[in-house]
Amino acid sequence: MMITILYILVLIFFILLAAMVIVPVFFGAPWHPLSDKNINRIIKFADLQPGETFYDLGSGDGRVLIAASSNQCLRGVGVEIDPIKVWLSRYFIIAAKLADKIRIHRGSMFDFDVSEADVIYLYLTHQALDRLFPEILDRMKIICYRFCIRNLEPTKMNKDKNLFWYQVNKGRTVNEYS
Ligand SMILES: C[S@@+](CC[C@H](N)C(=O)[O-])C[C@H]1O[C@@H](n2cnc3c(N)ncnc32)[C@H](O)[C@@H]1O
């Protein structure tokens, strides 16, 4: 009896994990949790300035937003399609005592209003990036991890060529007040 219950629990765990990782592919991008080292590299590369509003489209477990908001005095906004990750990220944010700085919305990034963003961070796929543009292109500083924006020259790239910075109109103004 105990073995059967254990078996069912393990099965449920793997079904949930598969749903969290694979199902989002059909909505825009799969989930791939980042190591703390990679998150720190991304935050350092983004050169965030106090007062900026940082958006993560497809915010996953929220750890990039947490790192961005705890290192710098900035507001974070995430949008995530998967309700389990929305719940998980909200839990992490409360545990990090950052609930007054970070908001996670449940929904699709393709209908999400980004007009308040100073910095947009994107770890998605080429296909999802193609769908997002050009709507957000002309407004802000955009940081992409692993997947660059096709046919657009980045302003800056790291030496591993997996972090891309696109500095557009709003970003230029924001960076001047540092
Ligand atoms: C590669 S992960 C990046 C997670 C996080 N941004 C990070 O860097 O650690 C992509 C995330 O986008 C989410 N996602 C996929 N399609 C989406 C959509 N249409 N709207 C919002 N989130 C979506 C997935 O559930 C997944 O958590």
The ligand as an SDF file (V2000), in Angstrom:
LIG
                    3D

 27 29  0  0  0  0  0  0  0  0999 V2000
   13.3740   29.9730  -20.6170 C   0  0  0  0  0  0  0  0  0  0  0  0
   12.1670   30.3060  -19.3630 S   0  0  0  0  0  0  0  0  0  0  0  0
   12.8110   31.8310  -18.6600 C   0  0  0  0  0  0  0  0  0  0  0  0
   12.4170   32.0180  -17.2120 C   0  0  0  0  0  0  0  0  0  0  0  0
   13.0100   33.2870  -16.5690 C   0  0  0  0  0  0  0  0  0  0  0  0
   12.7130   34.4390  -17.3630 N   0  0  0  0  0  0  0  0  0  0  0  0
   14.4890   33.1220  -16.3850 C   0  0  0  0  0  0  0  0  0  0  0  0
   15.2670   33.7310  -17.1170 O   0  0  0  0  0  0  0  0  0  0  0  0
   14.8940   32.3310  -15.5000 O   0  0  0  0  0  0  0  0  0  0  0  0
   10.7480   30.8900  -20.3250 C   0  0  0  0  0  0  0  0  0  0  0  0
    9.5090   31.0990  -19.4820 C   0  0  0  0  0  0  0  0  0  0  0  0
    8.4760   31.6860  -20.3010 O   0  0  0  0  0  0  0  0  0  0  0  0
    7.2210   31.1420  -19.8960 C   0  0  0  0  0  0  0  0  0  0  0  0
    6.2800   31.3270  -21.0180 N   0  0  0  0  0  0  0  0  0  0  0  0
    6.2000   30.6150  -22.1740 C   0  0  0  0  0  0  0  0  0  0  0  0
    5.2600   31.1480  -22.9710 N   0  0  0  0  0  0  0  0  0  0  0  0
    4.7300   32.2120  -22.3200 C   0  0  0  0  0  0  0  0  0  0  0  0
    3.7200   33.1780  -22.6440 C   0  0  0  0  0  0  0  0  0  0  0  0
    3.0580   33.1590  -23.8060 N   0  0  0  0  0  0  0  0  0  0  0  0
    3.4530   34.1590  -21.7320 N   0  0  0  0  0  0  0  0  0  0  0  0
    4.1120   34.2030  -20.5350 C   0  0  0  0  0  0  0  0  0  0  0  0
    5.0690   33.3080  -20.1680 N   0  0  0  0  0  0  0  0  0  0  0  0
    5.3820   32.3350  -21.0580 C   0  0  0  0  0  0  0  0  0  0  0  0
    7.5460   29.6940  -19.5750 C   0  0  0  0  0  0  0  0  0  0  0  0
    6.5660   29.1020  -18.7310 O   0  0  0  0  0  0  0  0  0  0  0  0
    8.9090   29.8250  -18.8950 C   0  0  0  0  0  0  0  0  0  0  0  0
    8.7710   29.9900  -17.5050 O   0  0  0  0  0  0  0  0  0  0  0  0
  1  2  1  0
  2  3  1  0
  2 10  1  0
  3  4  1  0
  4  5  1  0
  5  6  1  0
  5  7  1  0
  7  8  2  0
  7  9  1  0
 10 11  1  0
 11 12  1  0
 11 26  1  0
 12 13  1  0
 13 14  1  0
 13 24  1  0
 14 15  1  0
 14 23  1  0
 15 16  2  0
 16 17  1  0
 17 18  1  0
 17 23  2  0
 18 19  1  0
 18 20  2  0
 20 21  1  0
 21 22  2  0
 22 23  1  0
 24 25  1  0
 24 26  1  0
 26 27  1  0
M  CHG  2   2   1   9  -1
M  END
$$$$
